Amino acid sequence: MEQHWLIIERFDNWDADRTNGFTFFGLPDRHRNAALEIKKGDKVYCYVSSKISAFSDIRIVLDAGLKKINEDSFEDIYDRSFPYYFTTAPMLVLPREKWVPVKQLASLLELTRGRTEASHRALFQTSIRKLSPGDAAVISNVMRRAAEKGRSRKSHL
């Protein structure tokens, strides 16, 4: 059964991932144990921090298990504080202007419901964490609607 994961990135790391086609996600050593549970076919929901605080894309995990980044792996796309990675492929990437602010979802997500806005910061400081299926469905549905917004109007022009 697929699992759902929340990954948190600073904008500069997200931009590096975009440039690389969202083909992998790098992790620091301290999150290695949590990430060992990631399996092929799991879904990964990306949240961009860096004072942006929004959901940007959904990726699918291509291979089970973490891999170690060697010196020549990714030509310094990530700094050396991310020695591990898992492979991904993009499923849905929103244009920057359609990113979904966490404020829009805070009352709907189990992860944030009932918490103050200030306490959200602590929740979104861990590079990776499991998402409940309910939270994954909420994020996915809102992101898909954001992706569709404006398309139907353009198709009628």
Buried (B, 14 or more C-beta within 10 A) or exposed (E): EEBBBBBBBEBEBBEBBBEEEBBBBBBBEEBBEBBEEBBEEBBBBBBBBEEBBBBBBBBBBBEBEBEEBEEEBBEEBBEEEBBBBBBBEBBBBBEEEBBBEBEEBBEBBEBBEEBEEEEBEEBBEEBBBBBEEEBBEBBBEBBEEBBEEEEEEEEEE
